[in-house]
Amino acid sequence: MRQELITPSLFQRVSNRTNLSILLLVGGMFCLFRATAGPPGVNVAELAVPFVLLFAHLAFAPLPWQWTGDDKPMAGLGRGFIQALLFNLAWVLLLLAILHLSGPQRPPDLGGPPPGMEHLGPPGRHRGPWEPTFGLALVNVAFAIVFGWVFAEKEATEARERSTAGLLRQSRSRALQSQLEPHVLYNALNSLAELVHDDPLAAEEMIARLADLYRMLTHHGEAELVPLVKERALVEAYLSMEQMRLGERLRVTWEWPAFADAVILPPLLLQPLAENAIKHGISPCDGGGEVRIALTREGDSLAVTVANTGRPFESGPRGEGVGLANLRARLELWTDAQGRFSLERDGNWTVATVRWNVRNL
């Protein structure tokens, strides 16, 4: 593992609530044992020592096992053991020395030790249970080597699982995008078939626009994330074809703030909303209707909304076609942003909304 990956891993490890809870529990057990079974005269500084040592083990012990200088998640057993022995010996001795030097002092007793207490040695520094000794250092180094290997292996396993899960989500998303692309072309060809009989010249122009639409779909299928300006260009190409077929029956308005073009999102999220509005709302209605496309922001949440008049949507799964079902499935894979979809009726408008959080992106 490289340094640029080790540092975030360290901060994540020491800030994890589960790790800190276990640290507090184990440290509390040490303190309880010290208070009940140890010699009298415990103080706050002595009670803090177990927590300091445990936190140091959590932060430092896995580091020598994780350091490889390349993309490998862990060092080999031989190299890792040597690195762990030297590194842990250094920080354990340094930390114990600091704790010893900063430990509590007892003022000299000029009268000498009380009767029966001569075995405690000469007066001066108070010898607490955590005063550094060779045995204490040895125990901490051994524990650090074993604990570091266990924790480094745990984090490497979690990283492999995250990588595998990410690849599975990516494959699933690509498969869903591949399913949606021919679906868009299929609906466009249906619109073209209707136009061939009514206006052959317009149908010829529509074929040229269909080629542009297919080119855009191909580029979209190769990307995991696209700027919203490209998604809008795709939707505008699709709507221009539908405008040729529906004429004045289709009226489109955009409510597009200045920052909208730079927003990044998975491809083909806006297009199914526009297609659903045309296919199920505007096209079946003799008088046509209006489509409004907007992007809004509320705090850390962004929302793309496509609202349409015309025929009201049918609630339930039957009211959603392949495009919206595909959209729902892809939003479930977009876990980082917690993407979600809603379709509801608001007066004379059918409102389809994709909402997601931008804080974790």
Residue pairs with C-beta under 8 A, 6 or more apart in sequence:
1 9
1 66
1 67
1 68
1 71
1 72
1 73
1 74
2 68
2 69
2 70
2 71
3 67
6 63
6 66
6 67
9 66
9 155
10 59
10 63
13 19
13 58
13 59
13 62
13 151
13 155
14 20
14 55
14 58
14 59
19 58
23 51
23 54
23 55
23 58
24 51
26 50
26 54
27 50
27 51
27 54
30 50
31 47
31 50
34 42
34 46
34 47
34 50
34 129
35 42
35 47
38 129
39 129
41 126
43 104
45 102
45 103
45 104
46 103
46 104
46 128
46 129
46 130
49 99
49 130
50 130
52 95
52 99
53 95
53 140
56 91
56 95
57 140
57 143
57 144
57 147
57 148
58 151
60 87
60 88
60 91
60 144
60 148
61 84
61 88
61 143
61 144
61 145
61 147
61 148
61 151
62 147
62 148
62 149
62 151
62 152
62 155
63 87
63 148
64 75
64 80
64 83
64 84
64 86
64 87
64 88
64 148
65 74
65 75
65 80
65 83
65 84
65 148
65 149
65 152
65 153
66 73
66 74
66 75
66 152
66 155
66 156
67 75
67 83
68 74
68 75
73 155
73 156
73 159
73 160
74 80
74 152
74 153
74 156
75 83
80 149
80 152
81 145
84 144
84 145
84 148
84 149
85 141
85 145
88 140
88 141
88 144
88 145
88 148
89 137
89 141
92 137
92 140
92 141
92 144
93 132
93 137
96 132
96 136
96 137
96 140
97 132
99 130
99 132
100 131
100 132
103 125
103 126
103 128
103 130
103 131
104 126
104 128
105 125
105 126
106 123
106 124
106 125
106 126
108 123
108 124
109 123
112 123
113 120
113 122
113 123
120 127
121 127
130 136
169 333
169 335
170 224
172 329
172 333
173 224
173 266
173 330
173 333
174 221
176 326
176 329
176 330
176 333
177 220
177 221
177 267
177 268
177 330
178 221
179 322
179 326
180 268
180 272
180 322
180 323
180 326
181 217
181 218
181 220
181 221
181 268
183 322
183 323
183 326
184 213
184 217
184 238
184 268
184 271
184 275
184 323
185 210
185 213
185 214
185 217
187 275
187 279
188 210
188 213
188 238
188 241
189 210
191 206
191 241
191 242
191 245
192 203
192 206
192 207
192 210
192 241
194 245
195 202
195 203
195 206
195 244
195 245
196 203
199 244
202 244
205 244
206 241
206 244
206 245
209 237
209 240
209 241
209 244
210 241
212 237
213 234
213 237
213 238
213 241
216 230
216 233
216 234
216 237
217 234
219 230
220 226
220 230
220 231
220 234
220 267
220 268
221 267
223 267
224 266
225 264
225 265
225 266
225 267
226 264
226 265
226 266
226 267
227 261
227 262
227 263
227 264
228 260
228 261
228 262
228 263
228 264
228 265
228 270
228 295
228 304
229 260
229 261
229 262
230 267
231 265
231 267
231 268
231 269
231 270
231 271
232 254
232 256
232 260
232 261
232 270
234 268
234 270
234 271
235 270
235 271
235 274
235 293
238 271
238 274
238 275
239 250
239 252
239 274
239 278
239 291
242 250
242 278
243 250
243 252
246 278
246 282
246 283
246 288
248 288
249 282
249 285
249 287
249 288
249 289
250 278
250 282
250 288
250 289
250 291
251 288
251 289
251 290
251 291
252 290
252 291
252 292
252 293
253 290
253 291
253 292
253 293
254 292
254 293
254 294
255 292
255 293
255 294
255 295
256 293
256 294
256 295
257 295
257 296
257 297
259 297
260 295
263 295
263 302
264 361
265 304
265 356
266 330
266 334
268 327
268 330
269 304
269 327
269 330
269 331
269 354
270 293
270 304
270 306
270 354
271 323
272 323
272 324
272 326
272 327
273 293
273 304
273 306
273 327
273 352
273 354
274 291
274 293
274 306
275 323
276 306
276 320
276 321
276 323
276 324
276 352
277 291
277 306
277 307
277 308
277 310
277 350
277 352
278 291
278 308
279 321
280 311
280 313
280 319
280 321
280 350
281 289
281 291
281 308
281 309
281 310
281 311
281 312
281 313
281 350
282 288
282 289
282 291
282 308
282 309
282 310
283 310
284 310
284 311
285 309
285 310
285 311
287 310
288 310
289 308
289 309
289 310
290 308
290 309
291 306
291 307
291 308
292 305
292 306
292 307
292 308
292 349
293 304
293 305
293 306
294 304
294 305
294 307
295 302
295 303
295 304
295 305
296 302
296 303
296 305
297 303
300 357
300 358
300 359
301 355
301 356
301 357
301 358
302 355
302 356
302 357
302 358
303 353
303 354
303 355
303 356
304 353
304 354
304 355
305 351
305 352
305 353
306 351
306 352
306 353
307 346
307 349
307 350
307 351
307 352
308 349
308 350
309 348
309 349
309 350
310 350
312 345
312 350
313 319
313 343
313 345
313 350
317 325
319 343
320 328
320 343
324 341
324 343
324 352
327 341
327 354
328 341
331 339
331 340
331 341
331 354
331 356
332 339
334 356
336 360
336 361
337 356
337 357
337 358
337 360
337 361
338 356
338 357
338 360
339 354
339 355
339 356
340 354
340 355
340 356
341 352
341 353
341 354
341 355
342 351
342 352
342 353
342 355
343 350
343 351
343 352
343 353
344 350
344 351
345 351
